[in-house]
């Protein structure tokens, strides 16, 4: 989850963008188009407004995650900082795939993913390319919605025997 992990998620991407905005404002990182688009995405006209947004709890997980389309679009347009954030997110997700394969002791030739991040064709193509390079796996469309896996897992946890024809 967001407190102990969640690297590569939409929230994580948005949070990295906010952190990049702060670093740029402090002069620790160069200002790029991402700084402008993140401020606009948060509905702010200056960085000085950010602390009140954070400390009044108006800037929560949902609002931070809502920055993802802005970060992706800015990365697609060649913004170096946005590209770094997206590349880092994809790397985290690839590490997750590798970790799952190691835990399961199973090398998947095909991997299906779901979630809002993968509704973006550019990010999905980047992930697919890196998946093939790193894992030798091909990205495929899920056969079923993700909730099916959760339901099957829950049923098995209760001892229910399932069979699939």
C-alpha positions in Angstrom: 0.0 0.0 0.0 0.8 3.7 -0.1 2.5 3.8 3.3 5.0 1.0 2.9 5.2 0.6 -0.8 3.0 0.9 -3.9 5.9 1.8 -6.2 4.8 2.2 -9.7 1.2 2.9 -8.9 -0.8 5.9 -10.0 -0.5 7.4 -6.6 3.3 6.8 -6.6 3.6 8.5 -10.0 1.6 11.5 -8.9 3.6 11.8 -5.6 6.9 11.7 -7.6 5.6 14.5 -9.7 4.7 16.6 -6.7 8.1 15.9 -5.2 9.8 16.9 -8.4 7.8 20.1 -8.4 9.0 20.9 -4.9 12.6 20.0 -5.8 12.4 22.3 -8.8 11.0 25.2 -6.7 13.8 24.7 -4.2 16.4 24.8 -7.0 17.5 21.2 -6.3 16.2 20.1 -9.7 15.7 21.9 -13.0 12.3 23.3 -13.7 10.6 21.7 -16.7 7.2 21.7 -18.2 6.2 19.1 -15.6 6.4 21.8 -12.9 3.9 24.0 -14.7 1.5 21.1 -15.6 1.5 19.7 -12.0 0.8 23.1 -10.5 -2.1 23.5 -13.0 -3.3 20.0 -12.3 -3.5 20.8 -8.6 -5.4 24.0 -9.4 -2.6 26.1 -8.0 -1.1 29.3 -9.4 2.0 29.2 -7.1 4.0 26.7 -5.2 3.4 28.7 -2.0 -0.2 27.4 -2.1 0.9 23.7 -1.8 1.5 23.5 1.9 -2.0 24.7 2.8 -3.4 22.2 0.3 -1.4 19.4 1.9 -2.0 20.3 5.5 -5.7 20.9 5.2 -5.9 17.4 3.8 -7.3 18.6 0.6 -4.5 16.9 -1.2 -5.1 13.2 -0.6 -4.3 10.0 -2.3 -7.0 10.4 -4.9 -6.0 14.0 -5.9 -2.3 12.9 -6.1 -3.2 9.9 -8.3 -5.3 12.1 -10.5 -2.0 13.7 -11.7 -1.1 10.6 -13.7 -2.5 11.6 -17.0 -0.7 14.9 -16.7 2.6 13.2 -16.0 2.2 10.7 -18.8 1.2 13.4 -21.3 4.2 15.5 -20.3 6.5 12.5 -20.6 5.0 11.7 -24.0 5.9 15.3 -25.0 9.5 14.7 -24.1 9.8 16.3 -20.6 12.9 14.7 -19.1 11.7 14.7 -15.5 8.3 13.3 -16.4 10.1 10.6 -18.5 12.3 9.7 -15.5 9.2 9.3 -13.3 7.4 7.1 -15.8 10.5 5.0 -16.5 11.0 4.5 -12.8 7.3 3.4 -12.4 7.6 0.9 -15.2 10.9 -0.4 -13.7 9.1 -0.9 -10.4 6.2 -2.8 -12.1 8.7 -5.0 -14.0 10.5 -5.8 -10.7 7.1 -6.7 -9.3 6.5 -9.1 -12.2 9.9 -10.6 -11.7 9.3 -11.0 -7.9 6.0 -12.7 -8.5 7.5 -15.1 -10.9 10.3 -15.9 -8.5 7.9 -16.5 -5.6 5.7 -18.7 -7.7 8.8 -20.4 -9.2 7.0 -19.9 -12.6 8.3 -18.2 -15.7 5.3 -16.8 -17.5 5.5 -16.5 -21.3 2.4 -14.3 -21.2 1.5 -11.6 -18.6 -1.8 -9.8 -18.3 -2.2 -6.6 -16.4 -5.1 -4.4 -15.3 -5.7 -1.1 -13.8 -6.0 2.5 -14.7 -2.4 3.0 -15.7 -2.7 0.5 -18.5 -5.6 2.4 -20.1 -2.8 4.7 -21.6 -1.5 3.1 -24.8 1.9 4.9 -24.6 2.6 3.6 -21.1 1.3 0.2 -21.9 3.6 0.0 -25.0 6.5 1.1 -22.8 5.7 -1.5 -20.2 5.2 -4.2 -22.8 8.6 -3.5 -24.4 10.4 -3.5 -21.1 8.5 -6.7 -20.0 9.7 -8.5 -23.0 13.3 -7.2 -22.6 13.5 -8.0 -18.9 11.4 -11.1 -18.5 11.0 -12.5 -22.0 7.2 -12.3 -21.4 4.6 -11.0 -23.8 1.9 -8.7 -22.6 -1.6 -10.0 -23.3 -5.1 -8.8 -22.6 -6.6 -10.3 -19.4 -9.1 -13.1 -20.0 -11.2 -12.0 -17.2 -11.6 -8.9 -15.0 -9.2 -8.7 -12.1 -12.1 -9.1 -9.6 -12.4 -12.7 -10.8 -9.0 -13.5 -9.3 -9.9 -11.9 -6.1 -13.1 -13.9 -5.9 -11.3 -17.1 -6.7 -8.7 -16.4 -4.0 -11.3 -15.5 -1.5 -13.3 -18.7 -2.2 -10.2 -20.8 -1.9 -9.3 -19.1 1.4 -12.7 -20.3 2.8 -11.9 -23.9 1.7 -14.4 -23.8 -1.2 -13.4 -26.3 -3.9 -13.6 -24.7 -7.3 -13.5 -26.4 -10.7 -13.3 -24.8 -14.1 -14.4 -26.5 -17.2 
